[in-house]
Amino acid sequence: MRGGTGDVLIAPLYELLRARGVHFRFFHRVDEIIPAQGDLLIGRISMTEQARTKTGAPYEPLYPFDDKPCWPNRPLWEQLEHGAEMERLGLDLEDPHVDPPHARRISLEHGRDFDKVILGISFGALPAICQQLVAQYAMAACHRTCCDDPHAIAPGLATVGGTDSRSRSRCRAAHYRVLVR
């Protein structure tokens, strides 16, 4: 049997997980991952729902080819509300800068909508969607490394943030790149 990654790897994995009760929601673009206040846990995920099915039933991504389930190289537009319009417009729902005309913003909250998150997004997309999480993590790491152990910073670097004692004790991740032990 010959097939692409979607057919050989993704389709069987999708079928296995679905059979085990995993729910999938297709056509949801992650716009931002927001940390919980004062914590390094994910508190909220802001998303754009790009499309919904015509019937309200879950989207069925696989189509049969030679009696085998295959993963399509494009959305199965016929299942989607406004699918013909999106197809006619040539919308690429994998492009993070494309907003379909009928998209809506949604938000998932920790404890209400999810307990844990598995982030299956390419590394290239992370800087755009994880800015707050990275900043909060960097500040926490900087505080642990720099502020909790005053001997961890080379003396000349301790004054980069300013000249008074308050600004010296303030941790700014961008200022502390060279650590000396």
Biotite code that builds the C-alpha atoms (Angstrom):
import biotite.structure as struc

atoms = struc.array([
    struc.Atom([0.000, 0.000, 0.000], chain_id="A", res_id=1, res_name="MET", atom_name="CA", element="C"),
    struc.Atom([1.226, 3.464, -0.854], chain_id="A", res_id=2, res_name="ARG", atom_name="CA", element="C"),
    struc.Atom([-0.027, 6.592, 0.803], chain_id="A", res_id=3, res_name="GLY", atom_name="CA", element="C"),
    struc.Atom([0.895, 9.907, 2.321], chain_id="A", res_id=4, res_name="GLY", atom_name="CA", element="C"),
    struc.Atom([1.485, 10.690, 5.981], chain_id="A", res_id=5, res_name="THR", atom_name="CA", element="C"),
    struc.Atom([-2.172, 11.581, 6.483], chain_id="A", res_id=6, res_name="GLY", atom_name="CA", element="C"),
    struc.Atom([-3.341, 8.231, 5.119], chain_id="A", res_id=7, res_name="ASP", atom_name="CA", element="C"),
    struc.Atom([-0.694, 5.981, 6.644], chain_id="A", res_id=8, res_name="VAL", atom_name="CA", element="C"),
    struc.Atom([-0.136, 7.661, 10.017], chain_id="A", res_id=9, res_name="LEU", atom_name="CA", element="C"),
    struc.Atom([-2.813, 10.236, 10.849], chain_id="A", res_id=10, res_name="ILE", atom_name="CA", element="C"),
    struc.Atom([-5.972, 8.460, 9.627], chain_id="A", res_id=11, res_name="ALA", atom_name="CA", element="C"),
    struc.Atom([-5.378, 5.248, 11.664], chain_id="A", res_id=12, res_name="PRO", atom_name="CA", element="C"),
    struc.Atom([-4.362, 7.265, 14.734], chain_id="A", res_id=13, res_name="LEU", atom_name="CA", element="C"),
    struc.Atom([-7.466, 9.452, 14.382], chain_id="A", res_id=14, res_name="TYR", atom_name="CA", element="C"),
    struc.Atom([-9.709, 6.366, 14.096], chain_id="A", res_id=15, res_name="GLU", atom_name="CA", element="C"),
    struc.Atom([-8.081, 4.730, 17.128], chain_id="A", res_id=16, res_name="LEU", atom_name="CA", element="C"),
    struc.Atom([-8.426, 7.823, 19.312], chain_id="A", res_id=17, res_name="LEU", atom_name="CA", element="C"),
    struc.Atom([-12.007, 8.435, 18.201], chain_id="A", res_id=18, res_name="ARG", atom_name="CA", element="C"),
    struc.Atom([-12.876, 4.800, 19.012], chain_id="A", res_id=19, res_name="ALA", atom_name="CA", element="C"),
    struc.Atom([-11.430, 5.381, 22.494], chain_id="A", res_id=20, res_name="ARG", atom_name="CA", element="C"),
    struc.Atom([-13.736, 8.330, 23.091], chain_id="A", res_id=21, res_name="GLY", atom_name="CA", element="C"),
    struc.Atom([-11.514, 11.278, 22.171], chain_id="A", res_id=22, res_name="VAL", atom_name="CA", element="C"),
    struc.Atom([-13.533, 14.205, 20.776], chain_id="A", res_id=23, res_name="HIS", atom_name="CA", element="C"),
    struc.Atom([-12.086, 16.221, 17.919], chain_id="A", res_id=24, res_name="PHE", atom_name="CA", element="C"),
    struc.Atom([-13.055, 19.730, 16.920], chain_id="A", res_id=25, res_name="ARG", atom_name="CA", element="C"),
    struc.Atom([-11.724, 20.631, 13.525], chain_id="A", res_id=26, res_name="PHE", atom_name="CA", element="C"),
    struc.Atom([-11.360, 24.117, 12.063], chain_id="A", res_id=27, res_name="PHE", atom_name="CA", element="C"),
    struc.Atom([-10.379, 25.839, 15.283], chain_id="A", res_id=28, res_name="HIS", atom_name="CA", element="C"),
    struc.Atom([-7.337, 28.109, 15.010], chain_id="A", res_id=29, res_name="ARG", atom_name="CA", element="C"),
    struc.Atom([-5.424, 28.824, 18.217], chain_id="A", res_id=30, res_name="VAL", atom_name="CA", element="C"),
    struc.Atom([-4.865, 32.584, 18.439], chain_id="A", res_id=31, res_name="ASP", atom_name="CA", element="C"),
    struc.Atom([-3.302, 32.859, 21.890], chain_id="A", res_id=32, res_name="GLU", atom_name="CA", element="C"),
    struc.Atom([-2.343, 30.695, 24.846], chain_id="A", res_id=33, res_name="ILE", atom_name="CA", element="C"),
    struc.Atom([-2.692, 32.687, 28.058], chain_id="A", res_id=34, res_name="ILE", atom_name="CA", element="C"),
    struc.Atom([-1.123, 31.641, 31.369], chain_id="A", res_id=35, res_name="PRO", atom_name="CA", element="C"),
    struc.Atom([-3.110, 31.509, 34.583], chain_id="A", res_id=36, res_name="ALA", atom_name="CA", element="C"),
    struc.Atom([-2.623, 34.616, 36.706], chain_id="A", res_id=37, res_name="GLN", atom_name="CA", element="C"),
    struc.Atom([0.609, 34.263, 38.674], chain_id="A", res_id=38, res_name="GLY", atom_name="CA", element="C"),
    struc.Atom([1.169, 30.694, 37.524], chain_id="A", res_id=39, res_name="ASP", atom_name="CA", element="C"),
    struc.Atom([2.936, 28.814, 34.760], chain_id="A", res_id=40, res_name="LEU", atom_name="CA", element="C"),
    struc.Atom([-0.176, 26.787, 33.937], chain_id="A", res_id=41, res_name="LEU", atom_name="CA", element="C"),
    struc.Atom([-2.287, 27.527, 30.898], chain_id="A", res_id=42, res_name="ILE", atom_name="CA", element="C"),
    struc.Atom([-5.337, 29.441, 32.085], chain_id="A", res_id=43, res_name="GLY", atom_name="CA", element="C"),
    struc.Atom([-7.114, 30.221, 28.838], chain_id="A", res_id=44, res_name="ARG", atom_name="CA", element="C"),
    struc.Atom([-6.896, 29.434, 25.148], chain_id="A", res_id=45, res_name="ILE", atom_name="CA", element="C"),
    struc.Atom([-8.279, 32.015, 22.724], chain_id="A", res_id=46, res_name="SER", atom_name="CA", element="C"),
    struc.Atom([-9.388, 30.505, 19.436], chain_id="A", res_id=47, res_name="MET", atom_name="CA", element="C"),
    struc.Atom([-11.208, 31.257, 16.225], chain_id="A", res_id=48, res_name="THR", atom_name="CA", element="C"),
    struc.Atom([-13.842, 28.766, 15.119], chain_id="A", res_id=49, res_name="GLU", atom_name="CA", element="C"),
    struc.Atom([-13.309, 28.932, 11.368], chain_id="A", res_id=50, res_name="GLN", atom_name="CA", element="C"),
    struc.Atom([-16.131, 26.636, 10.295], chain_id="A", res_id=51, res_name="ALA", atom_name="CA", element="C"),
    struc.Atom([-19.019, 24.510, 11.576], chain_id="A", res_id=52, res_name="ARG", atom_name="CA", element="C"),
    struc.Atom([-20.740, 21.546, 9.991], chain_id="A", res_id=53, res_name="THR", atom_name="CA", element="C"),
    struc.Atom([-24.114, 22.043, 8.321], chain_id="A", res_id=54, res_name="LYS", atom_name="CA", element="C"),
    struc.Atom([-25.790, 19.494, 10.590], chain_id="A", res_id=55, res_name="THR", atom_name="CA", element="C"),
    struc.Atom([-24.059, 20.302, 13.873], chain_id="A", res_id=56, res_name="GLY", atom_name="CA", element="C"),
    struc.Atom([-22.653, 16.754, 13.903], chain_id="A", res_id=57, res_name="ALA", atom_name="CA", element="C"),
    struc.Atom([-18.879, 16.307, 14.209], chain_id="A", res_id=58, res_name="PRO", atom_name="CA", element="C"),
    struc.Atom([-16.874, 16.887, 11.034], chain_id="A", res_id=59, res_name="TYR", atom_name="CA", element="C"),
    struc.Atom([-15.866, 13.633, 9.342], chain_id="A", res_id=60, res_name="GLU", atom_name="CA", element="C"),
    struc.Atom([-12.397, 14.252, 7.901], chain_id="A", res_id=61, res_name="PRO", atom_name="CA", element="C"),
    struc.Atom([-11.873, 10.879, 6.224], chain_id="A", res_id=62, res_name="LEU", atom_name="CA", element="C"),
    struc.Atom([-13.168, 9.828, 2.832], chain_id="A", res_id=63, res_name="TYR", atom_name="CA", element="C"),
    struc.Atom([-13.057, 6.328, 1.314], chain_id="A", res_id=64, res_name="PRO", atom_name="CA", element="C"),
    struc.Atom([-10.599, 5.494, -1.449], chain_id="A", res_id=65, res_name="PHE", atom_name="CA", element="C"),
    struc.Atom([-10.148, 1.853, -2.509], chain_id="A", res_id=66, res_name="ASP", atom_name="CA", element="C"),
    struc.Atom([-12.055, 0.874, 0.649], chain_id="A", res_id=67, res_name="ASP", atom_name="CA", element="C"),
    struc.Atom([-9.462, 2.596, 2.826], chain_id="A", res_id=68, res_name="LYS", atom_name="CA", element="C"),
    struc.Atom([-10.036, 5.724, 4.935], chain_id="A", res_id=69, res_name="PRO", atom_name="CA", element="C"),
    struc.Atom([-8.005, 8.588, 3.489], chain_id="A", res_id=70, res_name="CYS", atom_name="CA", element="C"),
    struc.Atom([-7.094, 12.001, 4.840], chain_id="A", res_id=71, res_name="TRP", atom_name="CA", element="C"),
    struc.Atom([-7.982, 14.760, 2.365], chain_id="A", res_id=72, res_name="PRO", atom_name="CA", element="C"),
    struc.Atom([-5.572, 17.438, 1.182], chain_id="A", res_id=73, res_name="ASN", atom_name="CA", element="C"),
    struc.Atom([-8.322, 20.055, 1.520], chain_id="A", res_id=74, res_name="ARG", atom_name="CA", element="C"),
    struc.Atom([-11.417, 20.456, 3.698], chain_id="A", res_id=75, res_name="PRO", atom_name="CA", element="C"),
    struc.Atom([-14.471, 18.460, 2.680], chain_id="A", res_id=76, res_name="LEU", atom_name="CA", element="C"),
    struc.Atom([-16.367, 21.677, 1.937], chain_id="A", res_id=77, res_name="TRP", atom_name="CA", element="C"),
    struc.Atom([-19.686, 19.925, 1.356], chain_id="A", res_id=78, res_name="GLU", atom_name="CA", element="C"),
    struc.Atom([-19.919, 19.157, 5.096], chain_id="A", res_id=79, res_name="GLN", atom_name="CA", element="C"),
    struc.Atom([-19.435, 22.769, 6.184], chain_id="A", res_id=80, res_name="LEU", atom_name="CA", element="C"),
    struc.Atom([-21.789, 25.709, 6.608], chain_id="A", res_id=81, res_name="GLU", atom_name="CA", element="C"),
    struc.Atom([-20.801, 28.250, 3.952], chain_id="A", res_id=82, res_name="HIS", atom_name="CA", element="C"),
    struc.Atom([-18.423, 25.607, 2.572], chain_id="A", res_id=83, res_name="GLY", atom_name="CA", element="C"),
    struc.Atom([-19.169, 26.422, -1.076], chain_id="A", res_id=84, res_name="ALA", atom_name="CA", element="C"),
    struc.Atom([-18.508, 30.119, -0.404], chain_id="A", res_id=85, res_name="GLU", atom_name="CA", element="C"),
    struc.Atom([-15.200, 29.396, 1.386], chain_id="A", res_id=86, res_name="MET", atom_name="CA", element="C"),
    struc.Atom([-14.140, 27.070, -1.434], chain_id="A", res_id=87, res_name="GLU", atom_name="CA", element="C"),
    struc.Atom([-15.085, 29.678, -4.065], chain_id="A", res_id=88, res_name="ARG", atom_name="CA", element="C"),
    struc.Atom([-13.042, 32.298, -2.176], chain_id="A", res_id=89, res_name="LEU", atom_name="CA", element="C"),
    struc.Atom([-10.102, 29.881, -2.113], chain_id="A", res_id=90, res_name="GLY", atom_name="CA", element="C"),
    struc.Atom([-9.695, 30.215, 1.648], chain_id="A", res_id=91, res_name="LEU", atom_name="CA", element="C"),
    struc.Atom([-6.741, 28.381, 3.135], chain_id="A", res_id=92, res_name="ASP", atom_name="CA", element="C"),
    struc.Atom([-7.871, 27.530, 6.663], chain_id="A", res_id=93, res_name="LEU", atom_name="CA", element="C"),
    struc.Atom([-4.307, 26.580, 7.586], chain_id="A", res_id=94, res_name="GLU", atom_name="CA", element="C"),
    struc.Atom([-3.147, 30.167, 7.006], chain_id="A", res_id=95, res_name="ASP", atom_name="CA", element="C"),
    struc.Atom([-3.127, 31.947, 10.399], chain_id="A", res_id=96, res_name="PRO", atom_name="CA", element="C"),
    struc.Atom([-3.913, 35.280, 8.730], chain_id="A", res_id=97, res_name="HIS", atom_name="CA", element="C"),
    struc.Atom([-7.117, 34.103, 7.052], chain_id="A", res_id=98, res_name="VAL", atom_name="CA", element="C"),
    struc.Atom([-10.421, 34.764, 8.789], chain_id="A", res_id=99, res_name="ASP", atom_name="CA", element="C"),
    struc.Atom([-13.424, 33.198, 7.057], chain_id="A", res_id=100, res_name="PRO", atom_name="CA", element="C"),
    struc.Atom([-16.429, 35.540, 6.801], chain_id="A", res_id=101, res_name="PRO", atom_name="CA", element="C"),
    struc.Atom([-18.472, 33.572, 9.353], chain_id="A", res_id=102, res_name="HIS", atom_name="CA", element="C"),
    struc.Atom([-15.697, 32.877, 11.886], chain_id="A", res_id=103, res_name="ALA", atom_name="CA", element="C"),
    struc.Atom([-16.356, 33.446, 15.563], chain_id="A", res_id=104, res_name="ARG", atom_name="CA", element="C"),
    struc.Atom([-14.037, 33.932, 18.521], chain_id="A", res_id=105, res_name="ARG", atom_name="CA", element="C"),
    struc.Atom([-14.211, 31.465, 21.386], chain_id="A", res_id=106, res_name="ILE", atom_name="CA", element="C"),
    struc.Atom([-12.316, 31.010, 24.617], chain_id="A", res_id=107, res_name="SER", atom_name="CA", element="C"),
    struc.Atom([-11.537, 27.823, 26.534], chain_id="A", res_id=108, res_name="LEU", atom_name="CA", element="C"),
    struc.Atom([-10.966, 28.162, 30.285], chain_id="A", res_id=109, res_name="GLU", atom_name="CA", element="C"),
    struc.Atom([-8.865, 25.895, 32.504], chain_id="A", res_id=110, res_name="HIS", atom_name="CA", element="C"),
    struc.Atom([-11.071, 23.920, 34.895], chain_id="A", res_id=111, res_name="GLY", atom_name="CA", element="C"),
    struc.Atom([-14.210, 24.564, 32.850], chain_id="A", res_id=112, res_name="ARG", atom_name="CA", element="C"),
    struc.Atom([-13.247, 23.370, 29.357], chain_id="A", res_id=113, res_name="ASP", atom_name="CA", element="C"),
    struc.Atom([-9.971, 21.528, 29.909], chain_id="A", res_id=114, res_name="PHE", atom_name="CA", element="C"),
    struc.Atom([-7.712, 20.159, 32.620], chain_id="A", res_id=115, res_name="ASP", atom_name="CA", element="C"),
    struc.Atom([-4.586, 19.518, 30.572], chain_id="A", res_id=116, res_name="LYS", atom_name="CA", element="C"),
    struc.Atom([-3.406, 20.699, 27.184], chain_id="A", res_id=117, res_name="VAL", atom_name="CA", element="C"),
    struc.Atom([-1.432, 18.824, 24.569], chain_id="A", res_id=118, res_name="ILE", atom_name="CA", element="C"),
    struc.Atom([0.066, 21.425, 22.280], chain_id="A", res_id=119, res_name="LEU", atom_name="CA", element="C"),
    struc.Atom([0.346, 19.896, 18.822], chain_id="A", res_id=120, res_name="GLY", atom_name="CA", element="C"),
    struc.Atom([1.291, 23.041, 16.949], chain_id="A", res_id=121, res_name="ILE", atom_name="CA", element="C"),
    struc.Atom([4.429, 23.499, 14.873], chain_id="A", res_id=122, res_name="SER", atom_name="CA", element="C"),
    struc.Atom([7.324, 25.362, 16.476], chain_id="A", res_id=123, res_name="PHE", atom_name="CA", element="C"),
    struc.Atom([7.036, 28.118, 13.886], chain_id="A", res_id=124, res_name="GLY", atom_name="CA", element="C"),
    struc.Atom([3.615, 29.144, 15.235], chain_id="A", res_id=125, res_name="ALA", atom_name="CA", element="C"),
    struc.Atom([4.604, 29.252, 18.904], chain_id="A", res_id=126, res_name="LEU", atom_name="CA", element="C"),
    struc.Atom([6.101, 32.773, 19.042], chain_id="A", res_id=127, res_name="PRO", atom_name="CA", element="C"),
    struc.Atom([2.854, 34.268, 17.747], chain_id="A", res_id=128, res_name="ALA", atom_name="CA", element="C"),
    struc.Atom([0.498, 32.405, 20.096], chain_id="A", res_id=129, res_name="ILE", atom_name="CA", element="C"),
    struc.Atom([2.570, 32.010, 23.276], chain_id="A", res_id=130, res_name="CYS", atom_name="CA", element="C"),
    struc.Atom([3.883, 35.536, 23.913], chain_id="A", res_id=131, res_name="GLN", atom_name="CA", element="C"),
    struc.Atom([2.300, 35.936, 27.360], chain_id="A", res_id=132, res_name="GLN", atom_name="CA", element="C"),
    struc.Atom([3.224, 32.409, 28.428], chain_id="A", res_id=133, res_name="LEU", atom_name="CA", element="C"),
    struc.Atom([6.856, 32.864, 27.354], chain_id="A", res_id=134, res_name="VAL", atom_name="CA", element="C"),
    struc.Atom([7.065, 36.270, 29.051], chain_id="A", res_id=135, res_name="ALA", atom_name="CA", element="C"),
    struc.Atom([5.603, 34.933, 32.294], chain_id="A", res_id=136, res_name="GLN", atom_name="CA", element="C"),
    struc.Atom([7.859, 31.858, 32.204], chain_id="A", res_id=137, res_name="TYR", atom_name="CA", element="C"),
    struc.Atom([10.916, 34.003, 31.443], chain_id="A", res_id=138, res_name="ALA", atom_name="CA", element="C"),
    struc.Atom([10.124, 36.319, 34.351], chain_id="A", res_id=139, res_name="MET", atom_name="CA", element="C"),
    struc.Atom([9.658, 33.356, 36.710], chain_id="A", res_id=140, res_name="ALA", atom_name="CA", element="C"),
    struc.Atom([12.865, 31.693, 35.513], chain_id="A", res_id=141, res_name="ALA", atom_name="CA", element="C"),
    struc.Atom([14.722, 34.984, 35.749], chain_id="A", res_id=142, res_name="CYS", atom_name="CA", element="C"),
    struc.Atom([13.419, 35.561, 39.249], chain_id="A", res_id=143, res_name="HIS", atom_name="CA", element="C"),
    struc.Atom([14.433, 32.068, 40.353], chain_id="A", res_id=144, res_name="ARG", atom_name="CA", element="C"),
    struc.Atom([17.856, 32.354, 38.757], chain_id="A", res_id=145, res_name="THR", atom_name="CA", element="C"),
    struc.Atom([18.680, 36.016, 39.224], chain_id="A", res_id=146, res_name="CYS", atom_name="CA", element="C"),
    struc.Atom([16.753, 37.436, 42.130], chain_id="A", res_id=147, res_name="CYS", atom_name="CA", element="C"),
    struc.Atom([16.673, 34.482, 44.504], chain_id="A", res_id=148, res_name="ASP", atom_name="CA", element="C"),
    struc.Atom([20.449, 33.989, 44.179], chain_id="A", res_id=149, res_name="ASP", atom_name="CA", element="C"),
    struc.Atom([22.225, 37.363, 44.063], chain_id="A", res_id=150, res_name="PRO", atom_name="CA", element="C"),
    struc.Atom([25.575, 35.654, 43.409], chain_id="A", res_id=151, res_name="HIS", atom_name="CA", element="C"),
    struc.Atom([24.276, 34.191, 40.140], chain_id="A", res_id=152, res_name="ALA", atom_name="CA", element="C"),
    struc.Atom([24.625, 37.482, 38.261], chain_id="A", res_id=153, res_name="ILE", atom_name="CA", element="C"),
    struc.Atom([27.875, 39.098, 37.268], chain_id="A", res_id=154, res_name="ALA", atom_name="CA", element="C"),
    struc.Atom([28.052, 42.387, 39.221], chain_id="A", res_id=155, res_name="PRO", atom_name="CA", element="C"),
    struc.Atom([28.189, 44.557, 36.096], chain_id="A", res_id=156, res_name="GLY", atom_name="CA", element="C"),
    struc.Atom([24.956, 43.073, 34.794], chain_id="A", res_id=157, res_name="LEU", atom_name="CA", element="C"),
    struc.Atom([23.027, 43.704, 37.994], chain_id="A", res_id=158, res_name="ALA", atom_name="CA", element="C"),
    struc.Atom([22.787, 47.420, 37.240], chain_id="A", res_id=159, res_name="THR", atom_name="CA", element="C"),
    struc.Atom([21.577, 47.139, 33.641], chain_id="A", res_id=160, res_name="VAL", atom_name="CA", element="C"),
    struc.Atom([17.978, 47.817, 34.705], chain_id="A", res_id=161, res_name="GLY", atom_name="CA", element="C"),
    struc.Atom([18.825, 51.140, 36.378], chain_id="A", res_id=162, res_name="GLY", atom_name="CA", element="C"),
    struc.Atom([20.894, 52.760, 39.070], chain_id="A", res_id=163, res_name="THR", atom_name="CA", element="C"),
    struc.Atom([18.628, 52.757, 42.112], chain_id="A", res_id=164, res_name="ASP", atom_name="CA", element="C"),
    struc.Atom([18.197, 49.701, 44.334], chain_id="A", res_id=165, res_name="SER", atom_name="CA", element="C"),
    struc.Atom([14.540, 49.185, 43.309], chain_id="A", res_id=166, res_name="ARG", atom_name="CA", element="C"),
    struc.Atom([15.307, 48.893, 39.603], chain_id="A", res_id=167, res_name="SER", atom_name="CA", element="C"),
    struc.Atom([18.335, 46.682, 40.277], chain_id="A", res_id=168, res_name="ARG", atom_name="CA", element="C"),
    struc.Atom([16.178, 44.195, 42.160], chain_id="A", res_id=169, res_name="SER", atom_name="CA", element="C"),
    struc.Atom([13.565, 44.152, 39.404], chain_id="A", res_id=170, res_name="ARG", atom_name="CA", element="C"),
    struc.Atom([14.082, 41.192, 37.108], chain_id="A", res_id=171, res_name="CYS", atom_name="CA", element="C"),
    struc.Atom([13.914, 41.750, 33.369], chain_id="A", res_id=172, res_name="ARG", atom_name="CA", element="C"),
    struc.Atom([14.617, 38.584, 31.393], chain_id="A", res_id=173, res_name="ALA", atom_name="CA", element="C"),
    struc.Atom([16.047, 40.432, 28.394], chain_id="A", res_id=174, res_name="ALA", atom_name="CA", element="C"),
    struc.Atom([18.722, 42.062, 30.573], chain_id="A", res_id=175, res_name="HIS", atom_name="CA", element="C"),
    struc.Atom([20.093, 38.900, 32.147], chain_id="A", res_id=176, res_name="TYR", atom_name="CA", element="C"),
    struc.Atom([21.463, 36.695, 29.440], chain_id="A", res_id=177, res_name="ARG", atom_name="CA", element="C"),
    struc.Atom([24.937, 36.031, 30.818], chain_id="A", res_id=178, res_name="VAL", atom_name="CA", element="C"),
    struc.Atom([25.012, 34.229, 34.147], chain_id="A", res_id=179, res_name="LEU", atom_name="CA", element="C"),
    struc.Atom([28.142, 33.606, 36.182], chain_id="A", res_id=180, res_name="VAL", atom_name="CA", element="C"),
    struc.Atom([28.405, 30.927, 38.875], chain_id="A", res_id=181, res_name="ARG", atom_name="CA", element="C"),
])
